[in-house]
Amino acid sequence: MKKYVMLFLMAIAIVIVSCEKMEEISNVNQTIEFITHTETVIPGQYIVVFESSGLKSAYKNKEDANRAVLAKAQTIGTSAKVDLSEPKMLYSSALEGIVVKISENEAQTLELTAGVKGVYPDKMVTLKKPGTDPADPPAETIPYGITRVGGGTTYTGSGKAWIIDTGIDLDHPDLVVDQSSGATFIDRTTTPEDDNGHGTHCAGIVAAIDNEIGVVGVAAGAIVIPVKVLDRKGSGAYSVIIAGVDYVAANATDGDVANMSLGGGVYEPIDEAVVALANAGILVALAAGNESDDANNHSPARANAANIYTVSAMDSNDNFAYFSNYGNPPIDCCAPGVSILSTYKGGAYATMSGTSMAAPHVCGLLLATEGELATSGYVNGDPDGEPDPIAHM
């Protein structure tokens, strides 16, 4: 079980969506340096996490559970003499809590109020990422990463893969996307269409169709569900990312898996939400991060529970990727994450590098094996001196 680390409330370095390197889009040559990330506090906005009272199991639908959370907020607000009657967001599945605009003094008062587990400044994280143009799909190829983990067989089970990311290209010819089950939590969007590209790339690694074009995924042809928590610029508040996790916790079923190729510095509410999702029986693949650092310093990579798999990255020669985070715990296994070809927005294909690409290899394996993940050898050159096992079918 991975250790919880106390949340530091001072400003922390953040990486949201594991850093990736764009090398090409189909037959379009384009080289981009590693992408930079920024984090800023959202003034006056806080995530208030309540002590759990089992609302998800007590109520059959999320609307009733949300009403119960709102009632709890009003009771706590009355006790603290803080107006919590109009929260911006409600959580009732992965967490019980609200997102609210209050003053710093009110936040400090709430933190000492019975029934409140924690109060956290909300932050906006941004991935600076260039746009690209779609290109015609190439003839089908099986990327080396899919072969290395033993994937590529057409998936025949009933499980689905929830991709918590920038959305998914809803019309990509190489993906089976369940748009109706998906959701967007980004303002001024009405669908979880991917206008960034990162989420579609992850989805293709998990489940690209074995057809005559493009690539083949680990669990080829499996249904992928987009949960859009980052916008076209790669921006999203922590509160929005948690809302996406909460949505999956409320709607996923046994046999489903989730991929989170995103992360940052230590942020306890995200850790708690991911652990709750895993405790609900959903298998979760997490990117270790790309800071060449101990993964225990990053959320949600450091989160730990049964059903959570934190993944480091390696290259085609089984060598540990120089950018990948390390540490055992929390890392459970390693997977290909250097120069990975996969689907991209606009019907295109792209080659990217990062633990963002390693995690969906494991997500696909978890789906295909129903959580019976195997390994095949160990990665070379693991910085922590304890080589991570390489994930396999």
C-alpha positions as CSV (number, residue, x, y, z in Angstrom):
1,M,0.0,0.0,0.0
2,K,1.5,3.3,-1.0
3,K,2.0,5.9,1.7
4,Y,0.0,9.1,1.8
5,V,2.1,12.2,1.9
6,M,0.9,15.3,3.7
7,L,-0.4,17.9,1.3
8,F,1.8,21.0,1.1
9,L,-0.5,24.0,0.7
10,M,2.3,26.2,-0.7
11,A,2.7,26.6,-4.5
12,I,4.1,23.4,-6.1
13,A,5.5,22.5,-9.5
14,I,2.8,20.7,-11.6
15,V,2.7,18.6,-14.7
16,I,-0.8,18.0,-16.0
17,V,-1.0,15.3,-18.7
18,S,2.3,13.5,-18.6
19,C,4.8,15.4,-20.8
20,E,5.0,14.0,-24.3
21,K,7.1,14.7,-27.3
22,M,5.4,15.1,-30.6
23,E,7.5,13.6,-33.4
24,E,5.2,13.2,-36.4
25,I,1.6,13.3,-37.5
26,S,1.0,10.5,-40.1
27,N,3.2,11.6,-43.0
28,V,3.6,15.1,-41.7
29,N,7.1,15.8,-40.3
30,Q,7.0,17.9,-37.2
31,T,9.4,17.9,-34.2
32,I,8.5,19.6,-30.9
33,E,10.6,20.0,-27.8
34,F,9.2,18.7,-24.5
35,I,6.2,20.7,-23.6
36,T,6.1,23.1,-20.7
37,H,3.3,23.3,-18.1
38,T,2.1,26.0,-15.7
39,E,-0.1,26.1,-12.6
40,T,-2.0,29.0,-11.1
41,V,-4.3,29.2,-8.1
42,I,-7.9,30.1,-8.9
43,P,-8.6,33.1,-6.6
44,G,-11.2,32.4,-4.0
45,Q,-12.2,29.0,-5.2
46,Y,-11.8,25.9,-3.0
47,I,-12.5,22.2,-3.0
48,V,-14.2,21.2,0.3
49,V,-14.1,17.5,0.9
50,F,-16.6,16.2,3.5
51,E,-16.2,13.1,5.7
52,S,-17.8,10.2,3.8
53,S,-21.2,9.0,4.8
54,G,-21.7,6.4,2.0
55,L,-24.0,8.4,-0.2
56,K,-23.1,6.5,-3.4
57,S,-24.4,3.2,-1.9
58,A,-27.3,4.9,0.0
59,Y,-28.9,6.4,-3.2
60,K,-29.7,4.7,-6.4
61,N,-29.1,7.6,-8.7
62,K,-26.6,10.5,-8.7
63,E,-29.2,13.2,-8.6
64,D,-30.4,12.0,-5.2
65,A,-26.9,11.6,-4.0
66,N,-26.1,15.2,-5.1
67,R,-29.1,16.5,-3.3
68,A,-27.8,14.8,-0.1
69,V,-24.4,16.4,-0.6
70,L,-26.0,19.8,-1.0
71,A,-28.0,19.2,2.2
72,K,-24.8,18.3,4.0
73,A,-23.2,21.4,2.7
74,Q,-25.9,23.6,4.0
75,T,-25.8,21.9,7.4
76,I,-22.0,22.4,7.6
77,G,-22.3,25.9,6.3
78,T,-24.8,26.8,8.9
79,S,-22.5,25.4,11.6
80,A,-19.5,27.3,10.3
81,K,-21.5,30.5,9.5
82,V,-20.3,30.2,5.9
83,D,-22.6,30.4,2.9
84,L,-22.4,27.1,1.0
85,S,-25.8,27.3,-0.6
86,E,-24.6,27.8,-4.2
87,P,-21.6,25.5,-4.9
88,K,-20.1,25.5,-8.4
89,M,-19.8,21.7,-8.3
90,L,-21.0,18.7,-6.3
91,Y,-19.1,15.4,-5.7
92,S,-21.1,12.4,-4.5
93,S,-19.4,9.2,-5.9
94,A,-15.6,9.2,-5.7
95,L,-15.7,11.9,-3.1
96,E,-18.4,13.7,-1.1
97,G,-17.8,17.4,-1.3
98,I,-18.3,20.7,-3.2
99,V,-16.4,23.4,-5.1
100,V,-17.3,26.8,-3.8
101,K,-16.2,30.5,-4.0
102,I,-15.4,31.7,-0.4
103,S,-12.8,33.8,1.3
104,E,-9.5,32.5,2.8
105,N,-10.8,33.2,6.3
106,E,-14.0,31.2,5.5
107,A,-11.9,28.4,4.1
108,Q,-9.9,28.3,7.4
109,T,-13.1,28.2,9.4
110,L,-14.5,25.4,7.4
111,E,-11.4,23.3,7.8
112,L,-12.0,23.3,11.6
113,T,-15.7,22.4,11.2
114,A,-17.1,19.0,12.1
115,G,-17.9,16.9,9.0
116,V,-15.2,18.5,6.9
117,K,-12.2,16.3,5.9
118,G,-10.2,19.0,4.1
119,V,-10.3,22.3,2.3
120,Y,-8.0,22.8,-0.7
121,P,-7.3,25.8,-3.0
122,D,-8.4,24.9,-6.5
123,K,-5.8,25.4,-9.2
124,M,-5.8,25.7,-13.0
125,V,-3.2,23.6,-14.8
126,T,-2.2,24.2,-18.4
127,L,-0.4,22.0,-20.9
128,K,1.1,24.2,-23.6
129,K,0.7,22.2,-26.8
130,P,0.8,23.2,-30.5
131,G,-2.0,22.4,-32.9
132,T,-1.6,20.1,-35.9
133,D,-3.5,19.4,-39.1
134,P,-5.1,16.0,-39.8
135,A,-3.5,13.7,-42.4
136,D,-4.6,10.7,-44.3
137,P,-4.4,7.4,-42.4
138,P,-1.4,5.1,-43.2
139,A,-1.7,1.4,-44.0
140,E,-2.2,-0.5,-40.8
141,T,0.9,-1.3,-38.7
142,I,1.2,-2.8,-35.2
143,P,3.3,-0.5,-33.1
144,Y,6.3,-2.0,-31.2
145,G,4.7,-1.3,-27.9
146,I,1.6,-3.3,-28.6
147,T,3.8,-6.3,-29.6
148,R,6.0,-5.9,-26.6
149,V,3.2,-6.2,-24.1
150,G,1.5,-9.1,-26.0
151,G,-1.5,-7.1,-27.1
152,G,-3.2,-6.6,-30.5
153,T,-5.9,-9.4,-30.3
154,T,-9.4,-8.2,-31.0
155,Y,-11.3,-7.7,-27.7
156,T,-14.5,-9.7,-27.3
157,G,-15.4,-8.8,-23.7
158,S,-18.0,-6.4,-22.4
159,G,-15.8,-4.0,-20.4
160,K,-15.1,-0.5,-21.5
161,A,-12.2,1.9,-21.2
162,W,-12.9,5.3,-19.7
163,I,-10.3,7.8,-20.9
164,I,-10.1,10.8,-18.4
165,D,-8.2,13.3,-20.5
166,T,-8.7,15.9,-23.3
167,G,-11.6,13.9,-24.9
168,I,-11.5,11.5,-27.8
169,D,-11.9,12.1,-31.6
170,L,-15.6,11.0,-31.8
171,D,-15.4,10.1,-35.5
172,H,-11.9,8.6,-35.7
173,P,-12.1,5.6,-38.2
174,D,-9.8,3.5,-36.0
175,L,-11.7,3.8,-32.7
176,V,-15.1,2.6,-31.3
177,V,-16.2,5.5,-29.2
178,D,-19.2,5.4,-26.9
179,Q,-20.1,9.1,-27.1
180,S,-23.4,8.7,-25.3
181,S,-21.8,7.5,-22.1
182,G,-19.1,10.1,-22.3
183,A,-19.1,13.6,-20.8
184,T,-17.4,16.9,-21.0
185,F,-16.7,19.1,-17.9
186,I,-15.1,21.9,-19.9
187,D,-17.1,25.2,-20.1
188,R,-18.4,26.1,-23.5
189,T,-18.2,22.6,-24.9
190,T,-21.2,20.3,-25.4
191,T,-19.5,17.1,-26.4
192,P,-16.3,15.3,-25.3
193,E,-14.7,15.9,-28.7
194,D,-10.9,16.0,-28.5
195,D,-9.6,19.3,-29.7
196,N,-6.1,18.7,-28.3
197,G,-5.1,15.2,-29.5
198,H,-3.6,13.7,-26.3
199,G,-6.8,11.8,-25.2
200,T,-7.2,10.3,-28.7
201,H,-3.6,9.2,-28.7
202,C,-4.1,7.4,-25.3
203,A,-7.4,5.8,-26.5
204,G,-5.7,4.3,-29.6
205,I,-3.0,2.7,-27.5
206,V,-5.8,1.0,-25.5
207,A,-8.1,0.0,-28.2
208,A,-7.4,1.0,-31.9
209,I,-9.3,-1.4,-34.2
210,D,-7.6,-4.2,-36.1
211,N,-8.7,-3.1,-39.6
212,E,-6.9,-2.0,-42.7
213,I,-5.7,1.4,-41.6
214,G,-3.7,3.1,-38.9
215,V,-2.7,1.1,-35.9
216,V,-3.8,-1.7,-33.6
217,G,-4.4,-1.2,-29.9
218,V,-3.7,-3.6,-27.0
219,A,-7.4,-4.6,-26.7
220,A,-8.2,-4.0,-30.3
221,G,-11.7,-2.7,-31.0
222,A,-12.7,-2.3,-27.4
223,I,-15.2,0.5,-26.6
224,V,-13.6,3.7,-25.4
225,I,-15.5,6.4,-23.4
226,P,-14.3,10.0,-23.4
227,V,-14.3,12.0,-20.2
228,K,-13.1,15.5,-21.1
229,V,-11.5,17.3,-18.2
230,L,-8.9,19.3,-20.2
231,D,-9.6,21.8,-22.9
232,R,-8.0,22.4,-26.3
233,K,-5.0,24.1,-24.7
234,G,-4.6,21.3,-22.2
235,S,-6.1,23.5,-19.4
236,G,-8.3,22.3,-16.6
237,A,-8.9,23.0,-12.9
238,Y,-8.2,20.3,-10.3
239,S,-11.9,20.5,-9.4
240,V,-12.8,19.6,-13.0
241,I,-10.5,16.6,-13.1
242,I,-12.0,15.3,-9.9
243,A,-15.4,15.8,-11.3
244,G,-14.4,13.5,-14.2
245,V,-13.2,10.9,-11.7
246,D,-16.5,11.3,-9.8
247,Y,-18.4,10.8,-13.0
248,V,-16.6,7.6,-13.8
249,A,-17.2,6.3,-10.3
250,A,-20.9,6.9,-10.7
251,N,-21.3,5.3,-14.1
252,A,-18.6,2.6,-14.7
253,T,-19.5,-1.0,-14.1
254,D,-17.6,-4.2,-13.1
255,G,-15.1,-5.1,-15.8
256,D,-14.5,-1.5,-16.8
257,V,-11.1,0.2,-16.7
258,A,-9.9,3.8,-16.5
259,N,-6.8,5.6,-17.8
260,M,-5.4,8.8,-16.3
261,S,-2.4,10.0,-18.3
262,L,-2.2,13.2,-16.2
263,G,-0.7,14.3,-13.0
264,G,1.2,17.0,-11.1
265,G,2.6,17.7,-7.6
266,V,1.1,16.3,-4.5
267,Y,-2.6,17.0,-4.3
268,E,-4.5,14.9,-1.8
269,P,-8.1,15.3,-3.2
270,I,-7.1,13.7,-6.5
271,D,-5.4,10.9,-4.7
272,E,-8.5,10.3,-2.6
273,A,-10.8,10.3,-5.6
274,V,-8.7,7.8,-7.6
275,V,-8.5,5.5,-4.6
276,A,-12.3,5.6,-4.2
277,L,-12.7,4.8,-7.9
278,A,-10.4,1.8,-7.5
279,N,-12.2,0.7,-4.3
280,A,-15.4,0.7,-6.3
281,G,-13.9,-2.1,-8.4
282,I,-12.7,-0.1,-11.4
283,L,-9.2,-1.0,-12.6
284,V,-7.1,2.2,-13.0
285,A,-3.9,2.8,-14.9
286,L,-1.9,5.9,-13.9
287,A,1.0,7.6,-15.6
288,A,4.1,7.8,-13.3
289,G,5.0,11.3,-14.7
290,N,8.0,12.7,-16.6
291,E,10.1,14.7,-14.2
292,S,12.9,12.1,-13.7
293,D,11.8,12.2,-10.1
294,D,10.4,10.0,-7.3
295,A,6.8,9.3,-8.2
296,N,5.9,9.6,-4.5
297,N,6.2,13.4,-5.1
298,H,3.4,13.4,-7.7
299,S,-0.4,12.9,-7.7
300,P,-2.2,10.8,-8.6
301,A,0.8,8.7,-9.4
302,R,1.4,8.2,-5.7
303,A,-2.1,7.0,-5.0
304,N,-2.3,3.4,-4.0
305,A,-5.0,0.8,-3.5
306,A,-6.0,-2.6,-4.9
307,N,-6.9,-2.1,-8.6
308,I,-4.5,0.9,-9.1
309,Y,-1.5,0.4,-11.4
310,T,1.1,3.2,-11.7
311,V,3.2,2.9,-14.8
312,S,6.8,4.0,-15.7
313,A,8.0,4.2,-19.3
314,M,10.7,2.4,-21.4
315,D,12.0,2.4,-25.0
316,S,11.9,-0.3,-27.6
317,N,15.1,-1.9,-26.1
318,D,13.5,-2.3,-22.7
319,N,15.6,0.6,-21.4
320,F,14.1,2.9,-18.7
321,A,13.1,6.2,-20.3
322,Y,15.3,9.1,-19.1
323,F,12.3,11.3,-18.5
324,S,10.2,8.7,-16.5
325,N,9.5,9.0,-12.8
326,Y,10.6,6.1,-10.7
327,G,10.1,4.6,-7.2
328,N,8.8,1.3,-5.8
329,P,6.4,2.0,-4.3
330,P,4.4,3.6,-5.9
331,I,5.3,2.2,-9.4
332,D,3.8,-1.2,-10.2
333,C,5.1,-1.9,-13.7
334,C,6.8,-0.5,-16.8
335,A,5.5,-0.3,-20.4
336,P,6.6,1.2,-23.7
337,G,6.5,5.0,-23.7
338,V,9.1,6.2,-26.2
339,S,8.2,7.0,-29.8
340,I,4.7,5.5,-29.6
341,L,2.5,5.7,-32.8
342,S,-1.2,6.0,-32.2
343,T,-4.4,7.7,-33.2
344,Y,-4.8,11.5,-33.0
345,K,-7.4,14.2,-33.4
346,G,-8.9,14.9,-36.8
347,G,-8.6,11.3,-37.9
348,A,-4.8,11.6,-37.9
349,Y,-2.0,9.5,-36.3
350,A,0.9,10.8,-34.2
351,T,4.1,9.5,-32.6
352,M,4.5,10.7,-29.0
353,S,6.7,9.9,-26.0
354,G,5.9,10.0,-22.3
355,T,4.5,8.0,-19.4
356,S,1.2,9.2,-20.8
357,M,1.8,6.6,-23.5
358,A,3.0,3.9,-21.1
359,A,-0.2,4.0,-18.9
360,P,-2.7,3.1,-21.7
361,H,-0.7,0.1,-22.6
362,V,-1.4,-1.2,-19.1
363,C,-5.0,0.0,-19.3
364,G,-5.5,-2.1,-22.4
365,L,-3.9,-5.1,-20.7
366,L,-6.1,-4.7,-17.6
367,L,-9.2,-4.7,-19.9
368,A,-8.0,-7.7,-22.0
369,T,-7.0,-9.8,-19.0
370,E,-9.8,-8.7,-16.6
371,G,-7.2,-7.5,-14.2
372,E,-5.0,-10.6,-14.3
373,L,-1.9,-8.6,-15.4
374,A,1.3,-10.6,-16.1
375,T,4.8,-9.5,-16.6
376,S,7.7,-10.3,-19.0
377,G,11.2,-9.5,-17.8
378,Y,12.4,-6.3,-16.1
379,V,13.3,-2.8,-17.4
380,N,17.0,-2.0,-17.8
381,G,18.5,1.0,-15.9
382,D,15.8,1.7,-13.4
383,P,17.1,4.7,-11.4
384,D,15.8,3.5,-8.0
385,G,17.8,0.3,-8.3
386,E,14.8,-2.0,-8.2
387,P,13.9,-2.7,-11.8
388,D,10.2,-2.4,-12.6
389,P,8.6,-5.6,-14.1
390,I,7.5,-5.1,-17.7
391,A,3.7,-5.4,-18.1
392,H,2.5,-8.2,-20.4
393,M,-0.6,-10.1,-21.4
